[in-house]
Structures are given as C-alpha cells and as structure tokens.
Amino acid sequence: MGLDLKPLVTAAPLKLAELSNKVVAIDAFNTIYQFLATIRGPTGEPLMNSRGEITSHLSGLFYRNVNLLMEGIKPVYVFDGKMHALKTVEVGRRQEVKEQAMEMYENAVQEGRMEDALKYSKRTSVLTDSMVQESKTMLSILGIPHIQAPSDGEAAAAYLTKTGAAYAAASQDYDSILFGARRLVRNLAISGKRKVPNRNAYIDVEPEIIEYEKVLTETGLTHEQIVDVGILIGTDFNPDGFPGIGPKTALKLVKENGRLENIARIKDMLSQVPYQEIREIFLNPEKPEVGELQFGDVNREKVLDFLCVQKNFSADRVSAALDRLEKAMASKSQSLEKWFG
C-alpha cells in the first residue's frame, strides 16, 4: 500500500552526481519488487532465461547498480527480516490483489488485450526466497554490501542515516520518514518514465530527496506527531487508517489536538486500533547489528560467470556494461590523482 504522505512533504529535485561518494541505504525488497513489476515483456511476462527462470530482479540489480557505481554512489542494500505480526493483514490484502490481478491478466492475454495484460501483470509480482538469495549473490560480486534487518528493512535503512553510516535512505515509500530517516531519496535511477494510469501517456520520473527536519519544520509537528498522522492515514500496520481521513485532514487534526487520544472524531474507533504498538514500531524500531560497511571491487569474472554462464544473460551486453563501469572508475581515479597529486 505505502503511506500517503506526498501532500504533506516537499521533495527537492536531485541530481545523482550530488550523491557521489555518499552511502545510500536502499530498501532491498522495495527495489527488487520494482524490477519484478517493470522489467517485463510486451504481454506482461517477466524476463526469463532459456530455462524459464525469472531474471527480472537480476537484470534490474545489475544495470541499476552499474549506473549508480558509475556516478560514484556507494549503495548498501537492506533486506527485510522477520515480519511484524501487525503487518499480516496488509500482506494478506496484497496477496488477494495479486490473485485477482493474475486472473485478470490471464483473461486479458486470452482475449488479446495486451495493454491490459501488461497493466495487470505488474500487480502479480512474487519475490521468492531463491530470488532473495540470488540478489544477495549479485550484490556481493559487485562489491556492494548488504545488511539483514532484524525486522523492517526501511527501519534499518533509516537507522543507518541516524547513525551517520549512510547519508540517505532510498525507497519509494514514505514510511522511511516515520522511521526517522534523515533523508529519503525516491526514484533512485539515472532516468525513467512512468505510465499515466488509464492513459496512453508517460511522464518523466526524476530522482528527488526529502529532508526529515524540513518535513517537521514545514508541518510544525514532532516525530511522535508525524507518526500519529501516519496512523490516521493508514500504515502497513493499520492499512485501513481511519474512515474519511486523508493526509491534510490528519495533519489538521493532529496540529489542533496534539495526539490521537485527544481527537474526539476518532474516540469511538481508537480502541480498535493498536496505536500504541504502532507508535512503538516507528519510534523505537529494532536496530540492526552493523559494523563498518565494507565496499569491494567488482569481480568481473564472477559477474560474467553468474549472469552469462549460470543465468544465460548476453555476454556482449554484460561485458559492455562492465567496460563502461571500469572506464568510469578509471576516470574518477585519475581525477582524484590529479587533485591530490
């Protein structure tokens, strides 16, 4: 679902060059699901190799990270750990959506409605344990560290920004703000386009950054109060929120009343929502055990073996991408030598 804070926050445009030499903690599941949803064939089928194995996630991780590394960005991926019990309702809802979408997708394919088929297919993505392990392998041979969060990956990514281990967290969801991420980067890609719903048109999607302190200043809220706003709207831990309350109304109610317990409008419904527990999830999430982040070199031989030999990727395309990366890295190294030489 994702928390709808967009009307309440100001995002600044971001050039990826501004993140050069900075560590960015990326919500791994969020990112991989994007690849599974968007890297598909003309009729909505996921990218597969000759053995019928889905490779959308590997293609996305490889080419996206080559581009990030070429910009001098230091990505670290954070994987979800144990799911909180309160999230089971939202996970169940998402599963129902996937099942319905799969049925609509299959009907669209049979009826030759390929545009509809592509639209429905994007809602059917499933991330398996083997995909997660393959993703970790891909990152390791690219020299990119990954962290296993004790619970929510976004919480752990936000924690890295609070300790200074990372400059920003990267995710499409706004939950990172509720977890206290000092900076949130959205649309972390070189460039991209997004289809306008129900229209045969596309819009440019550019990277943007949201500053945590700026959110608090502009809304006039404390961290605790912005969490209460999230609970009113609906989070992954109470997906339905409160009836008839959107972002702007939630902001108004919290500013006028201070906290959820003081809002007369929801008094009769509050006992049905474990709001104290949800507050605790966002205000005091489990902390990951993280030592010094170790960034390594790209292992060209292992990348070629994994992608081209094991997964049947085009050796020419993979080699060309690695060549571009090596050239960019050499150029940056020479620039540094001239600067400090």
C-alpha positions in Angstrom: 0.0 0.0 0.0 2.5 2.5 1.1 2.0 5.5 3.3 0.5 8.5 1.6 2.5 11.5 2.9 3.0 13.1 -0.5 0.6 16.0 0.0 2.5 17.0 3.3 6.1 16.9 2.2 8.3 18.9 -0.1 10.6 16.9 -2.3 13.6 18.7 -3.9 14.9 17.6 -7.3 18.1 15.6 -7.1 20.9 15.0 -9.5 22.6 11.7 -8.8 26.0 13.4 -9.0 25.1 15.1 -5.7 25.2 11.6 -4.1 28.8 10.9 -5.3 31.0 9.5 -2.6 27.9 9.2 -0.3 26.5 6.0 1.2 22.8 5.4 0.3 20.9 2.7 2.2 18.5 1.1 -0.2 15.3 -0.8 0.8 16.1 -4.0 -1.0 12.6 -5.6 -1.1 11.1 -2.4 -2.3 13.6 -2.0 -5.1 13.5 -5.7 -6.2 9.7 -5.6 -6.4 10.0 -2.6 -8.7 12.2 -4.6 -11.0 9.9 -7.6 -11.0 6.9 -5.3 -11.8 8.5 -3.2 -14.5 11.1 -5.4 -16.3 8.6 -7.4 -18.4 7.9 -8.4 -22.0 5.3 -6.8 -24.2 2.5 -9.1 -23.0 3.5 -8.7 -19.3 5.6 -11.8 -18.9 8.6 -11.4 -16.6 12.1 -11.5 -18.1 13.2 -15.1 -18.2 16.2 -17.1 -19.4 16.1 -20.1 -21.7 15.4 -22.4 -18.7 12.3 -20.5 -17.8 13.9 -18.9 -14.7 12.8 -15.4 -13.9 15.7 -12.9 -14.2 14.0 -9.5 -14.0 15.4 -8.9 -10.5 19.0 -9.7 -11.6 18.8 -7.6 -14.7 17.5 -4.7 -12.6 20.1 -5.0 -9.9 23.0 -5.4 -12.3 22.2 -2.5 -14.7 20.9 -0.2 -12.0 24.0 -0.6 -9.8 26.4 -0.3 -12.6 24.9 3.1 -13.2 25.0 4.1 -9.5 28.6 3.0 -9.2 29.5 5.0 -12.3 28.1 8.0 -10.5 30.4 7.3 -7.5 27.5 6.4 -5.3 28.0 3.8 -2.5 24.9 1.7 -2.3 24.2 -0.6 0.6 21.1 -2.8 0.4 19.0 -3.6 3.5 16.8 -6.8 3.4 13.7 -7.3 5.5 13.9 -9.6 8.4 11.0 -11.1 10.4 7.7 -9.6 9.6 5.8 -7.9 12.5 2.5 -9.6 13.3 0.6 -6.4 12.7 1.7 -6.5 9.0 -0.1 -9.8 8.3 -3.3 -8.0 7.4 -1.7 -5.9 4.8 0.3 -8.8 3.4 -2.9 -10.8 3.2 -4.6 -7.9 1.3 -1.7 -7.7 -1.1 -1.9 -11.4 -1.8 -5.6 -11.1 -2.7 -4.7 -8.2 -5.0 -2.1 -10.4 -6.7 -4.5 -13.3 -7.1 -7.2 -11.0 -8.6 -4.6 -9.4 -10.9 -3.4 -12.8 -12.1 -6.9 -13.8 -13.1 -7.4 -10.5 -15.0 -4.0 -10.9 -16.6 -4.8 -14.4 -17.9 -8.2 -13.2 -19.2 -6.6 -10.2 -21.0 -4.0 -12.4 -22.7 -6.6 -14.9 -23.8 -8.7 -12.1 -25.2 -5.8 -10.4 -26.9 -6.0 -7.2 -24.8 -2.2 -6.8 -24.5 -2.2 -3.3 -23.0 -4.5 -4.5 -20.2 -2.4 -7.7 -19.8 0.8 -5.6 -19.2 -1.0 -3.4 -16.7 -2.4 -6.3 -14.7 0.9 -8.3 -14.8 2.7 -5.6 -12.8 0.5 -6.4 -9.9 1.3 -10.1 -9.8 5.0 -10.0 -8.8 6.2 -12.6 -6.2 9.5 -12.4 -4.5 10.8 -15.9 -3.6 13.5 -17.0 -1.2 15.7 -18.1 -4.1 15.3 -14.6 -5.7 16.4 -13.0 -2.5 19.5 -15.2 -2.3 20.3 -14.6 -6.0 20.0 -10.9 -5.3 22.5 -11.1 -2.5 24.9 -13.0 -4.7 24.6 -10.4 -7.4 25.3 -7.6 -4.9 28.3 -9.4 -3.4 30.1 -10.0 -6.7 29.5 -6.3 -7.5 31.3 -5.4 -4.3 28.1 -3.9 -2.7 27.4 -4.7 0.9 24.0 -5.9 2.1 22.5 -6.0 5.6 19.9 -8.3 7.1 17.5 -6.2 9.1 16.0 -7.8 12.3 12.5 -6.8 11.1 11.5 -4.0 8.7 14.1 -3.1 6.1 13.0 0.6 5.9 13.5 0.9 9.7 17.1 -0.5 9.4 17.9 1.8 6.5 16.6 4.8 8.4 18.7 3.8 11.4 21.8 3.9 9.2 21.1 7.5 8.4 20.6 8.4 12.0 23.9 6.9 13.0 25.7 8.6 10.1 26.6 5.3 8.5 24.5 6.4 5.5 23.8 9.8 4.0 20.2 8.9 2.9 17.7 6.0 2.8 16.3 5.1 -0.7 12.8 3.8 -1.1 9.6 4.6 -3.0 7.6 4.5 0.2 7.3 7.4 2.7 7.4 5.1 5.7 11.1 5.9 6.0 10.1 9.4 7.3 8.0 7.8 10.1 11.1 5.7 11.0 13.1 8.9 11.2 15.3 8.7 8.2 17.3 11.9 8.0 17.0 12.0 4.2 14.8 10.0 1.9 15.7 9.5 -1.8 12.9 8.5 -4.2 13.2 7.4 -7.8 16.8 6.4 -7.4 17.6 5.9 -11.1 19.5 7.6 -13.8 16.3 8.4 -15.6 12.9 6.9 -16.1 9.4 7.2 -17.3 6.1 6.2 -15.7 2.9 5.5 -17.4 -0.1 7.7 -16.5 -2.9 5.5 -15.2 -5.6 4.8 -17.7 -4.0 7.0 -20.4 -1.6 6.2 -23.2 0.9 8.7 -21.9 4.1 8.7 -19.9 5.7 11.2 -17.6 9.4 11.7 -16.7 10.4 10.5 -13.3 13.4 12.2 -11.8 15.2 11.5 -8.5 14.1 13.6 -5.5 15.1 14.0 -1.9 13.1 14.7 1.2 14.7 16.1 4.3 13.4 14.8 7.6 14.0 18.1 9.5 12.3 20.0 6.7 9.2 17.8 7.0 9.0 18.5 10.7 9.5 22.3 10.2 7.0 22.7 7.4 4.3 20.6 9.1 5.0 22.0 12.6 5.0 18.5 14.0 7.3 16.5 16.2 8.4 13.0 15.3 5.7 11.5 17.5 3.0 13.6 15.9 4.1 12.8 12.3 3.7 9.1 13.3 0.2 9.9 14.6 -0.6 11.5 11.2 0.6 8.2 9.6 -1.6 6.1 11.8 -4.6 8.3 11.0 -4.0 7.9 7.2 -3.1 4.2 7.4 0.2 2.4 7.6 1.3 -1.1 6.7 0.4 -1.9 10.4 -3.1 -0.5 10.2 -3.8 -0.3 6.4 -7.4 0.9 6.6 -6.5 4.0 8.7 -9.5 5.9 9.9 -12.5 6.4 7.7 -12.7 9.7 5.8 -9.3 11.0 7.0 -6.7 11.8 4.3 -3.3 13.4 4.7 -4.4 17.0 5.0 -7.2 16.3 7.4 -4.9 14.1 9.5 -2.4 16.9 9.7 -5.1 19.4 10.8 -6.4 17.1 13.5 -3.0 16.3 15.0 -2.0 20.0 15.0 -5.3 21.0 16.7 -5.3 18.2 19.2 -1.7 17.3 19.8 -2.1 13.5 19.7 -4.5 10.7 18.7 -6.0 10.3 22.2 -7.3 13.9 22.1 -9.2 13.7 18.8 -12.9 13.5 19.5 -13.7 12.4 16.0 -12.0 9.1 16.3 -12.6 8.5 20.1 -15.0 5.6 19.5 -12.7 3.9 17.0 -9.4 4.3 18.7 -9.8 1.2 20.9 -10.0 -0.9 17.8 -6.5 0.2 16.6 -3.3 -0.9 18.4 -1.9 2.6 18.0 0.4 2.5 21.0 2.1 -0.6 19.5 2.3 1.0 16.1 3.8 4.1 17.6 6.5 2.0 19.2 7.3 0.3 15.9 8.1 3.6 14.3 9.6 5.5 17.3 11.7 2.6 18.6 12.3 0.0 15.9 14.6 -2.9 16.3 18.2 -1.8 15.5 20.3 -3.8 13.0 23.8 -5.0 14.1 26.0 -3.2 11.7 29.8 -3.0 11.7 31.8 -0.9 9.4 30.4 -1.2 5.9 32.8 -2.9 3.5 32.7 -1.9 -0.1 34.7 -4.1 -2.5 35.7 -4.1 -6.2 33.5 -5.5 -8.9 34.6 -9.1 -9.6 34.3 -9.2 -13.4 35.0 -12.9 -13.7 32.3 -13.9 -11.2 29.8 -11.4 -12.7 30.3 -12.9 -16.1 30.0 -16.5 -14.7 26.9 -15.8 -12.7 25.0 -13.8 -15.2 26.2 -15.2 -18.5 27.0 -18.8 -17.7 24.6 -19.6 -15.0 21.7 -17.3 -15.9 22.1 -17.1 -19.7 22.5 -13.3 -20.0 24.0 -11.8 -23.1 27.8 -11.9 -22.6 28.2 -8.9 -25.0 25.7 -6.7 -23.1 27.1 -7.6 -19.7 30.7 -7.1 -20.8 29.8 -3.8 -22.4 28.2 -2.6 -19.1 31.3 -3.7 -17.2 33.5 -1.9 -19.6 31.6 1.3 -19.1 31.9 0.9 -15.4 35.6 0.2 -15.5 36.2 3.2 -17.7 34.2 5.5 -15.4 36.0 4.2 -12.3 39.4 4.7 -14.0 38.4 8.3 -15.0 37.4 9.1 -11.4 40.6 7.6 -10.1 42.7 9.7 -12.5 40.8 12.9 -11.5 41.5 12.2 -7.8 45.2 11.6 -8.5 45.4 15.0 -10.3 43.5 16.7 -7.5 45.7 15.3 -4.7 48.9 14.7 -6.7 
